[in-house]
Amino acid sequence: MKILDIPRTTDNVQFNIDILNKLNVDFIVQHGTYTTTIITEEGKARYMMNQYNNRVFMCANLIKTDVLKSENAKQIIEAKYLKSNFGVSQNVNSYQAKQVLNIDISSAYATCLYTNGLITDKTYATIKSLPKTERLPCVGMLATSHTKFYYRDGECYNVDVFRAPTAPVFFYLIDEINYIMQQIQFLLGVDFIFYWVDGVFFNYDTPPEKIQMIEQFLSDSGYDYKYEDVQDFKIDVDPKKMMLKMVKNNIPKQYIVGKDDVGESVKNYLNDLLKKQTNQPNINTIK
């Protein structure tokens, strides 16, 4: 079957759908996170958002193979473990400082897989050998999903939704990292400012003994960590949104989070990471 690869845009996809409908051709539109594929008897037109190196898919397959063999993973999947909390601290207050401390967990999701007995030593080493921008996509493919729209005589007559059986494991990882963040928040007490996915921001003048407790807690939990340089840190909170600004490792960053649906906002942030947008523009708007 012939396959054409085309940049994924709304206009490109809709143009093909309109033409096929006018010709009364039977076809299927398979829409996923990164790819939309239009399937006919003649072949496939694949509309791509990102091109990943083959090593990403190879590593993702290693992860899925290990997860499906893991007894711990079977319990998670059978329980349909699924959480809507996507890892951002609640009840955030406006805050501003010239400099703050920031601890990030290194390879957070890969390490969470490993410490929970969901992957082997070999797979863990493989994930950590990848560039930073490829690690999360590998793990994120546990939650692969797509929707199929079936067309006949110019109309959509059926819709079929697919979610990978390993998806609950990915959401379990998110919740586990969120738990780690909450424990750090508890240890910091009044010096805590904010946490975001796998990184915690706290007062630059935090007592050394508190910092030592956090470092010990992370080490005891099996997580490596690193400090990031954060300058000109500012959080503005109003009834509708939260705006986060900072200069992190000399790179200005800005995020806007809608307060009506914080969980969705952070999920979108994770999707941005999965789409390798972490090293793109200095501003990311999250609706």
C-alpha positions in Angstrom: 0.0 0.0 0.0 1.4 3.4 -1.0 1.9 5.9 1.8 2.3 9.7 1.3 3.8 11.8 4.2 2.4 15.3 4.3 2.7 18.1 7.0 -0.3 18.0 9.3 -2.4 21.1 9.1 -6.2 21.6 9.4 -6.4 22.8 5.8 -4.3 19.9 4.4 -6.5 17.3 6.1 -9.8 18.9 5.4 -8.9 19.4 1.7 -8.4 15.6 1.3 -11.6 14.8 3.2 -13.6 17.2 1.1 -12.3 15.7 -2.2 -12.9 12.1 -1.1 -16.4 13.0 0.0 -17.2 14.7 -3.3 -16.0 11.5 -5.1 -18.1 9.3 -2.8 -15.0 7.3 -2.0 -15.1 5.1 1.2 -12.3 6.1 3.5 -11.1 6.2 7.2 -9.6 9.2 9.0 -7.4 8.0 11.9 -6.5 10.9 14.1 -3.9 10.5 16.8 -1.7 12.8 19.0 1.0 13.4 16.4 -0.4 11.9 13.2 -3.6 12.0 11.1 -3.9 9.2 8.5 -6.5 9.0 5.7 -6.9 5.5 4.5 -8.4 4.4 1.2 -8.2 1.2 -0.9 -5.5 3.0 -3.0 -3.2 3.8 -0.1 -2.6 6.1 2.9 -2.0 9.8 3.2 -0.2 10.4 6.5 -0.1 14.0 7.9 2.8 14.3 10.4 3.5 16.8 13.1 6.9 15.5 14.2 9.5 13.2 12.8 11.1 11.0 15.5 14.3 9.1 15.2 13.7 5.3 15.0 15.4 4.9 18.4 12.4 6.6 20.0 10.0 3.9 18.7 12.5 1.2 19.5 12.8 2.4 23.1 9.0 2.8 23.3 8.6 -0.8 22.3 11.1 -1.9 24.9 9.1 0.0 27.5 5.7 -1.5 26.4 7.2 -5.0 26.4 8.6 -4.7 29.9 5.4 -3.1 31.2 3.2 -5.9 29.8 5.4 -8.5 31.5 5.4 -6.7 34.8 3.2 -8.0 37.6 3.0 -4.5 39.1 1.8 -3.1 35.8 -0.8 -5.8 35.4 -2.3 -4.7 38.8 -2.3 -1.0 37.6 -3.9 -1.9 34.3 -6.5 -4.2 35.8 -7.5 -1.6 38.3 -7.8 0.9 35.4 -5.7 3.3 37.4 -6.4 6.7 35.9 -6.0 10.1 37.6 -7.0 13.6 36.4 -4.4 15.4 38.6 -1.6 16.3 36.2 0.9 17.7 38.6 0.7 21.3 39.6 0.4 22.7 43.1 -3.0 24.0 44.2 -4.0 27.3 45.8 -1.0 29.1 44.3 -0.5 32.7 45.5 1.1 35.6 43.6 4.8 35.7 44.3 7.9 37.6 43.0 11.6 37.2 43.7 14.9 38.1 42.0 16.1 34.5 42.6 14.5 31.3 43.8 15.7 27.7 44.3 14.5 25.0 41.9 15.0 21.3 42.2 14.1 19.1 39.2 13.9 15.3 39.2 16.2 13.9 36.5 14.5 11.5 34.1 11.5 11.5 36.4 9.1 9.3 34.5 11.8 6.8 33.4 13.0 6.5 37.0 9.4 6.1 38.3 9.0 3.2 35.9 12.2 1.7 37.2 11.7 2.2 40.9 8.2 0.7 40.6 9.4 -2.5 39.0 7.8 -1.7 35.6 10.9 -1.9 33.4 14.2 -3.8 33.4 17.7 -2.5 34.0 18.4 -2.7 30.3 15.4 -0.6 29.3 16.1 1.9 32.0 19.6 2.4 30.7 18.3 2.7 27.2 15.9 5.5 28.1 18.6 7.4 30.0 21.0 7.1 27.0 18.6 9.1 24.8 18.7 12.9 24.4 16.4 14.7 26.9 13.9 15.7 24.3 13.3 12.0 23.4 12.9 10.5 26.8 9.4 11.7 27.5 8.0 10.7 24.1 9.2 7.2 24.6 7.4 6.9 27.9 4.4 8.9 26.7 3.8 6.3 24.0 2.4 4.1 26.7 -0.7 6.2 26.4 -1.0 6.0 22.6 -4.5 6.8 21.4 -6.3 7.5 18.2 -9.9 8.0 16.9 -11.1 6.5 13.6 -13.8 8.3 11.6 -15.4 6.1 9.0 -16.8 7.8 5.8 -19.2 6.4 3.2 -21.2 8.3 0.5 -19.9 11.6 1.7 -20.9 11.2 5.4 -19.2 9.9 8.6 -21.2 6.9 9.7 -19.1 5.5 12.5 -16.5 6.6 15.1 -14.2 4.2 16.9 -11.9 5.3 19.8 -8.7 3.4 20.7 -6.5 3.8 23.8 -3.5 1.6 24.4 -4.0 -0.9 27.3 -0.9 0.5 28.9 -2.3 4.0 29.2 -3.2 3.6 32.9 0.5 3.0 33.6 1.4 6.4 32.1 -1.2 8.2 34.3 0.0 6.2 37.3 3.5 7.6 36.7 2.1 11.2 36.6 0.3 10.7 39.9 3.4 9.1 41.5 5.6 12.1 40.6 2.8 14.4 41.8 3.0 12.5 45.2 6.7 13.1 45.4 6.2 16.8 44.7 3.5 17.0 47.5 5.9 15.4 49.9 8.6 18.0 49.1 5.9 20.7 49.6 5.2 19.3 53.0 8.9 19.3 54.0 9.4 22.9 52.8 6.5 24.3 54.7 6.4 28.1 54.5 9.4 28.2 52.2 7.5 26.4 49.4 6.4 28.5 46.5 5.1 26.2 43.7 5.6 22.9 41.9 5.2 22.2 38.2 5.2 18.6 37.0 8.7 17.3 38.2 10.2 20.6 39.5 9.8 22.4 42.8 10.4 26.2 43.3 11.1 27.4 46.8 12.5 30.4 48.8 16.2 31.2 48.1 16.8 31.6 51.8 15.4 28.2 52.7 17.3 26.8 55.8 20.0 24.4 54.8 18.6 21.6 57.0 15.3 21.7 55.0 17.2 21.4 51.7 19.2 18.5 53.1 15.9 16.7 54.1 14.6 17.2 50.5 17.8 15.9 49.0 17.7 12.9 51.4 14.1 12.2 50.6 14.7 12.1 46.9 17.8 9.9 47.2 15.9 7.5 49.5 13.1 7.4 47.0 15.5 6.5 44.2 15.4 9.7 42.3 18.4 11.7 41.0 17.9 15.5 41.0 19.5 18.7 39.8 19.3 22.4 40.6 18.3 24.8 37.9 19.3 28.5 37.9 16.1 30.6 38.1 16.1 34.4 38.1 13.4 37.0 37.9 10.7 34.6 39.1 7.2 35.9 39.2 3.7 34.3 39.6 0.6 36.5 38.9 -2.7 35.0 40.0 -6.2 36.3 39.2 -9.6 34.6 39.3 -9.2 33.2 35.7 -5.6 32.4 35.2 -2.1 32.1 36.6 0.9 33.5 34.7 4.3 32.2 35.4 7.4 34.1 34.3 11.1 33.3 34.9 14.5 33.3 33.4 15.7 29.6 33.7 19.3 28.8 32.8 19.4 32.2 31.1 16.4 31.5 28.9 13.2 33.6 29.5 10.1 31.5 29.9 6.4 32.3 30.3 3.4 30.1 30.9 -0.3 31.0 31.1 -2.5 28.5 33.0 -6.3 28.7 33.0 -7.5 28.2 36.5 -10.8 26.7 35.4 -9.0 23.6 34.4 -5.5 23.3 35.8 -5.3 19.6 35.2 -6.0 20.0 31.5 -3.4 22.9 31.4 -0.7 20.7 32.7 -1.7 17.8 30.5 -1.3 20.2 27.6 2.1 21.1 28.9 3.0 17.4 28.9 1.7 17.1 25.4 4.0 20.0 24.4 6.9 18.1 25.9 5.9 15.1 24.0 5.8 17.1 20.8 9.4 18.3 21.5 8.5 21.9 22.0 10.4 22.3 25.2 13.3 24.0 23.3 11.2 26.1 21.0 9.9 29.6 21.6 10.4 31.5 24.9 6.7 31.7 25.5 4.2 28.9 25.7 0.5 29.7 26.0 -1.4 27.0 27.7 -5.2 27.4 27.5 
